[in-house]
Amino acid sequence: MATSAQIAKSKKKPKYSTRITRRCWRCGRKHGYMRDFDLCRICFRELASKGEIPGIRKSSW
């Protein structure tokens, strides 16, 4: 998990728009981030497995 200082730093408006850091709203992780869901890949998988993300189903064939 990201520290509270890192999360606070990423929430501040950056000097340049290219410096924006998008973080997962659950854990604060910045790598493996999915913009569509505002989650990292790990949290996305956990919530999708529980069925807590509307419209997402686990595929099986």
Backbone as XML, in Angstrom:
<?xml version="1.0"?>
<chain id="A" units="angstrom">
  <residue number="1" name="MET">
    <atom name="N" x="0.826" y="-1.187" z="0.000"/>
    <atom name="CA" x="0.000" y="0.000" z="0.000"/>
    <atom name="C" x="0.867" y="1.246" z="0.000"/>
  </residue>
  <residue number="2" name="ALA">
    <atom name="N" x="0.342" y="2.281" z="-0.618"/>
    <atom name="CA" x="1.062" y="3.538" z="-0.663"/>
    <atom name="C" x="0.943" y="4.255" z="0.681"/>
  </residue>
  <residue number="3" name="THR">
    <atom name="N" x="1.977" y="5.020" z="1.034"/>
    <atom name="CA" x="1.919" y="5.767" z="2.282"/>
    <atom name="C" x="0.969" y="6.937" z="2.129"/>
  </residue>
  <residue number="4" name="SER">
    <atom name="N" x="0.523" y="7.474" z="3.237"/>
    <atom name="CA" x="-0.408" y="8.601" z="3.182"/>
    <atom name="C" x="0.253" y="9.832" z="2.566"/>
  </residue>
  <residue number="5" name="ALA">
    <atom name="N" x="1.572" y="9.982" z="2.728"/>
    <atom name="CA" x="2.288" y="11.113" z="2.135"/>
    <atom name="C" x="2.297" y="11.008" z="0.612"/>
  </residue>
  <residue number="6" name="GLN">
    <atom name="N" x="2.497" y="9.797" z="0.090"/>
    <atom name="CA" x="2.492" y="9.601" z="-1.360"/>
    <atom name="C" x="1.114" y="9.881" z="-1.942"/>
  </residue>
  <residue number="7" name="ILE">
    <atom name="N" x="0.067" y="9.444" z="-1.247"/>
    <atom name="CA" x="-1.297" y="9.667" z="-1.720"/>
    <atom name="C" x="-1.623" y="11.154" z="-1.702"/>
  </residue>
  <residue number="8" name="ALA">
    <atom name="N" x="-1.220" y="11.850" z="-0.639"/>
    <atom name="CA" x="-1.461" y="13.287" z="-0.534"/>
    <atom name="C" x="-0.713" y="14.046" z="-1.628"/>
  </residue>
  <residue number="9" name="LYS">
    <atom name="N" x="0.509" y="13.627" z="-1.923"/>
    <atom name="CA" x="1.313" y="14.281" z="-2.954"/>
    <atom name="C" x="0.680" y="14.118" z="-4.336"/>
  </residue>
  <residue number="10" name="SER">
    <atom name="N" x="0.118" y="12.933" z="-4.608"/>
    <atom name="CA" x="-0.480" y="12.696" z="-5.919"/>
    <atom name="C" x="-1.813" y="13.423" z="-6.085"/>
  </residue>
  <residue number="11" name="LYS">
    <atom name="N" x="-2.455" y="13.799" z="-4.984"/>
    <atom name="CA" x="-3.731" y="14.525" z="-5.065"/>
    <atom name="C" x="-3.540" y="16.016" z="-5.346"/>
  </residue>
  <residue number="12" name="LYS">
    <atom name="N" x="-2.335" y="16.532" z="-5.064"/>
    <atom name="CA" x="-2.066" y="17.943" z="-5.333"/>
    <atom name="C" x="-2.028" y="18.199" z="-6.838"/>
  </residue>
  <residue number="13" name="LYS">
    <atom name="N" x="-2.416" y="19.400" z="-7.240"/>
    <atom name="CA" x="-2.383" y="19.755" z="-8.660"/>
    <atom name="C" x="-0.925" y="19.896" z="-9.100"/>
  </residue>
  <residue number="14" name="PRO">
    <atom name="N" x="-0.514" y="19.151" z="-10.141"/>
    <atom name="CA" x="0.885" y="19.225" z="-10.577"/>
    <atom name="C" x="1.183" y="20.501" z="-11.350"/>
  </residue>
  <residue number="15" name="LYS">
    <atom name="N" x="2.449" y="20.844" z="-11.428"/>
    <atom name="CA" x="2.886" y="22.026" z="-12.160"/>
    <atom name="C" x="2.591" y="21.876" z="-13.647"/>
  </residue>
  <residue number="16" name="TYR">
    <atom name="N" x="2.779" y="20.670" z="-14.156"/>
    <atom name="CA" x="2.502" y="20.365" z="-15.556"/>
    <atom name="C" x="1.498" y="19.218" z="-15.620"/>
  </residue>
  <residue number="17" name="SER">
    <atom name="N" x="0.622" y="19.251" z="-16.607"/>
    <atom name="CA" x="-0.445" y="18.251" z="-16.698"/>
    <atom name="C" x="0.091" y="16.841" z="-16.947"/>
  </residue>
  <residue number="18" name="THR">
    <atom name="N" x="1.288" y="16.729" z="-17.513"/>
    <atom name="CA" x="1.845" y="15.405" z="-17.785"/>
    <atom name="C" x="2.363" y="14.726" z="-16.523"/>
  </residue>
  <residue number="19" name="ARG">
    <atom name="N" x="2.480" y="15.462" z="-15.439"/>
    <atom name="CA" x="2.992" y="14.898" z="-14.195"/>
    <atom name="C" x="1.895" y="14.297" z="-13.315"/>
  </residue>
  <residue number="20" name="ILE">
    <atom name="N" x="0.680" y="14.264" z="-13.794"/>
    <atom name="CA" x="-0.419" y="13.727" z="-12.992"/>
    <atom name="C" x="-0.185" y="12.248" z="-12.690"/>
  </residue>
  <residue number="21" name="THR">
    <atom name="N" x="-0.461" y="11.859" z="-11.459"/>
    <atom name="CA" x="-0.292" y="10.472" z="-11.034"/>
    <atom name="C" x="-1.648" y="9.923" z="-10.654"/>
  </residue>
  <residue number="22" name="ARG">
    <atom name="N" x="-2.104" y="8.932" z="-11.382"/>
    <atom name="CA" x="-3.383" y="8.321" z="-11.073"/>
    <atom name="C" x="-3.138" y="7.131" z="-10.147"/>
  </residue>
  <residue number="23" name="ARG">
    <atom name="N" x="-3.921" y="7.055" z="-9.087"/>
    <atom name="CA" x="-3.762" y="5.999" z="-8.104"/>
    <atom name="C" x="-5.078" y="5.294" z="-7.858"/>
  </residue>
  <residue number="24" name="CYS">
    <atom name="N" x="-4.986" y="4.046" z="-7.466"/>
    <atom name="CA" x="-6.147" y="3.254" z="-7.092"/>
    <atom name="C" x="-6.795" y="3.887" z="-5.867"/>
  </residue>
  <residue number="25" name="TRP">
    <atom name="N" x="-8.111" y="3.991" z="-5.866"/>
    <atom name="CA" x="-8.789" y="4.626" z="-4.742"/>
    <atom name="C" x="-8.841" y="3.726" z="-3.514"/>
  </residue>
  <residue number="26" name="ARG">
    <atom name="N" x="-8.648" y="2.414" z="-3.691"/>
    <atom name="CA" x="-8.692" y="1.499" z="-2.542"/>
    <atom name="C" x="-7.356" y="1.387" z="-1.832"/>
  </residue>
  <residue number="27" name="CYS">
    <atom name="N" x="-6.293" y="1.153" z="-2.595"/>
    <atom name="CA" x="-5.003" y="0.872" z="-1.956"/>
    <atom name="C" x="-3.936" y="1.936" z="-2.222"/>
  </residue>
  <residue number="28" name="GLY">
    <atom name="N" x="-4.128" y="2.787" z="-3.224"/>
    <atom name="CA" x="-3.149" y="3.826" z="-3.520"/>
    <atom name="C" x="-2.075" y="3.412" z="-4.501"/>
  </residue>
  <residue number="29" name="ARG">
    <atom name="N" x="-2.170" y="2.208" z="-5.056"/>
    <atom name="CA" x="-1.179" y="1.702" z="-6.001"/>
    <atom name="C" x="-1.236" y="2.504" z="-7.291"/>
  </residue>
  <residue number="30" name="LYS">
    <atom name="N" x="-0.072" y="2.807" z="-7.893"/>
    <atom name="CA" x="-0.064" y="3.588" z="-9.127"/>
    <atom name="C" x="0.263" y="2.771" z="-10.374"/>
  </residue>
  <residue number="31" name="HIS">
    <atom name="N" x="0.863" y="1.599" z="-10.194"/>
    <atom name="CA" x="1.149" y="0.746" z="-11.344"/>
    <atom name="C" x="0.016" y="-0.242" z="-11.541"/>
  </residue>
  <residue number="32" name="GLY">
    <atom name="N" x="-0.254" y="-0.597" z="-12.781"/>
    <atom name="CA" x="-1.337" y="-1.533" z="-13.068"/>
    <atom name="C" x="-2.697" y="-0.888" z="-12.874"/>
  </residue>
  <residue number="33" name="TYR">
    <atom name="N" x="-2.786" y="0.414" z="-13.150"/>
    <atom name="CA" x="-4.004" y="1.190" z="-12.915"/>
    <atom name="C" x="-4.922" y="1.127" z="-14.129"/>
  </residue>
  <residue number="34" name="MET">
    <atom name="N" x="-6.218" y="0.940" z="-13.898"/>
    <atom name="CA" x="-7.222" y="0.929" z="-14.967"/>
    <atom name="C" x="-8.076" y="2.181" z="-14.841"/>
  </residue>
  <residue number="35" name="ARG">
    <atom name="N" x="-7.987" y="3.054" z="-15.835"/>
    <atom name="CA" x="-8.716" y="4.316" z="-15.781"/>
    <atom name="C" x="-10.223" y="4.128" z="-15.775"/>
  </residue>
  <residue number="36" name="ASP">
    <atom name="N" x="-10.711" y="3.143" z="-16.523"/>
    <atom name="CA" x="-12.152" y="2.933" z="-16.631"/>
    <atom name="C" x="-12.794" y="2.658" z="-15.275"/>
  </residue>
  <residue number="37" name="PHE">
    <atom name="N" x="-12.059" y="2.020" z="-14.396"/>
    <atom name="CA" x="-12.620" y="1.616" z="-13.109"/>
    <atom name="C" x="-11.999" y="2.359" z="-11.934"/>
  </residue>
  <residue number="38" name="ASP">
    <atom name="N" x="-10.952" y="3.143" z="-12.171"/>
    <atom name="CA" x="-10.254" y="3.881" z="-11.124"/>
    <atom name="C" x="-9.674" y="2.929" z="-10.073"/>
  </residue>
  <residue number="39" name="LEU">
    <atom name="N" x="-9.242" y="1.753" z="-10.535"/>
    <atom name="CA" x="-8.705" y="0.721" z="-9.656"/>
    <atom name="C" x="-7.407" y="0.164" z="-10.227"/>
  </residue>
  <residue number="40" name="CYS">
    <atom name="N" x="-6.596" y="-0.420" z="-9.347"/>
    <atom name="CA" x="-5.429" y="-1.160" z="-9.825"/>
    <atom name="C" x="-5.886" y="-2.568" z="-10.197"/>
  </residue>
  <residue number="41" name="ARG">
    <atom name="N" x="-5.035" y="-3.315" z="-10.850"/>
    <atom name="CA" x="-5.404" y="-4.641" z="-11.348"/>
    <atom name="C" x="-5.726" y="-5.611" z="-10.214"/>
  </residue>
  <residue number="42" name="ILE">
    <atom name="N" x="-5.060" y="-5.464" z="-9.090"/>
    <atom name="CA" x="-5.270" y="-6.371" z="-7.965"/>
    <atom name="C" x="-6.634" y="-6.132" z="-7.325"/>
  </residue>
  <residue number="43" name="CYS">
    <atom name="N" x="-6.950" y="-4.871" z="-7.055"/>
    <atom name="CA" x="-8.252" y="-4.535" z="-6.465"/>
    <atom name="C" x="-9.375" y="-4.838" z="-7.446"/>
  </residue>
  <residue number="44" name="PHE">
    <atom name="N" x="-9.127" y="-4.613" z="-8.742"/>
    <atom name="CA" x="-10.135" y="-4.931" z="-9.755"/>
    <atom name="C" x="-10.474" y="-6.419" z="-9.720"/>
  </residue>
  <residue number="45" name="ARG">
    <atom name="N" x="-9.456" y="-7.247" z="-9.642"/>
    <atom name="CA" x="-9.683" y="-8.689" z="-9.626"/>
    <atom name="C" x="-10.445" y="-9.133" z="-8.379"/>
  </residue>
  <residue number="46" name="GLU">
    <atom name="N" x="-10.084" y="-8.564" z="-7.230"/>
    <atom name="CA" x="-10.783" y="-8.900" z="-5.984"/>
    <atom name="C" x="-12.264" y="-8.532" z="-6.057"/>
  </residue>
  <residue number="47" name="LEU">
    <atom name="N" x="-12.547" y="-7.304" z="-6.497"/>
    <atom name="CA" x="-13.938" y="-6.837" z="-6.556"/>
    <atom name="C" x="-14.727" y="-7.567" z="-7.635"/>
  </residue>
  <residue number="48" name="ALA">
    <atom name="N" x="-14.087" y="-7.867" z="-8.767"/>
    <atom name="CA" x="-14.771" y="-8.577" z="-9.842"/>
    <atom name="C" x="-15.105" y="-10.003" z="-9.410"/>
  </residue>
  <residue number="49" name="SER">
    <atom name="N" x="-14.229" y="-10.637" z="-8.663"/>
    <atom name="CA" x="-14.493" y="-11.995" z="-8.185"/>
    <atom name="C" x="-15.659" y="-12.036" z="-7.212"/>
  </residue>
  <residue number="50" name="LYS">
    <atom name="N" x="-15.792" y="-10.984" z="-6.421"/>
    <atom name="CA" x="-16.898" y="-10.896" z="-5.467"/>
    <atom name="C" x="-18.199" y="-10.463" z="-6.134"/>
  </residue>
  <residue number="51" name="GLY">
    <atom name="N" x="-18.100" y="-9.952" z="-7.382"/>
    <atom name="CA" x="-19.284" y="-9.489" z="-8.090"/>
    <atom name="C" x="-19.716" y="-8.094" z="-7.682"/>
  </residue>
  <residue number="52" name="GLU">
    <atom name="N" x="-18.789" y="-7.293" z="-7.197"/>
    <atom name="CA" x="-19.106" y="-5.953" z="-6.710"/>
    <atom name="C" x="-18.951" y="-4.871" z="-7.775"/>
  </residue>
  <residue number="53" name="ILE">
    <atom name="N" x="-18.455" y="-5.226" z="-8.963"/>
    <atom name="CA" x="-18.350" y="-4.255" z="-10.058"/>
    <atom name="C" x="-19.472" y="-4.567" z="-11.037"/>
  </residue>
  <residue number="54" name="PRO">
    <atom name="N" x="-20.408" y="-3.640" z="-11.231"/>
    <atom name="CA" x="-21.525" y="-3.924" z="-12.128"/>
    <atom name="C" x="-21.068" y="-4.095" z="-13.576"/>
  </residue>
  <residue number="55" name="GLY">
    <atom name="N" x="-21.603" y="-5.103" z="-14.253"/>
    <atom name="CA" x="-21.292" y="-5.345" z="-15.653"/>
    <atom name="C" x="-20.071" y="-6.198" z="-15.897"/>
  </residue>
  <residue number="56" name="ILE">
    <atom name="N" x="-19.389" y="-6.627" z="-14.859"/>
    <atom name="CA" x="-18.178" y="-7.442" z="-15.009"/>
    <atom name="C" x="-18.485" y="-8.854" z="-14.524"/>
  </residue>
  <residue number="57" name="ARG">
    <atom name="N" x="-18.164" y="-9.822" z="-15.394"/>
    <atom name="CA" x="-18.322" y="-11.224" z="-15.040"/>
    <atom name="C" x="-17.037" y="-11.958" z="-15.292"/>
  </residue>
  <residue number="58" name="LYS">
    <atom name="N" x="-16.789" y="-12.978" z="-14.504"/>
    <atom name="CA" x="-15.615" y="-13.815" z="-14.723"/>
    <atom name="C" x="-15.917" y="-14.735" z="-15.897"/>
  </residue>
  <residue number="59" name="SER">
    <atom name="N" x="-15.039" y="-14.728" z="-16.865"/>
    <atom name="CA" x="-15.278" y="-15.548" z="-18.052"/>
    <atom name="C" x="-14.872" y="-16.997" z="-17.792"/>
  </residue>
  <residue number="60" name="SER">
    <atom name="N" x="-15.608" y="-17.880" z="-18.396"/>
    <atom name="CA" x="-15.243" y="-19.302" z="-18.335"/>
    <atom name="C" x="-15.752" y="-19.972" z="-19.613"/>
  </residue>
  <residue number="61" name="TRP">
    <atom name="N" x="-14.970" y="-20.897" z="-20.133"/>
    <atom name="CA" x="-15.375" y="-21.583" z="-21.352"/>
    <atom name="C" x="-14.876" y="-23.011" z="-21.353"/>
  </residue>
</chain>
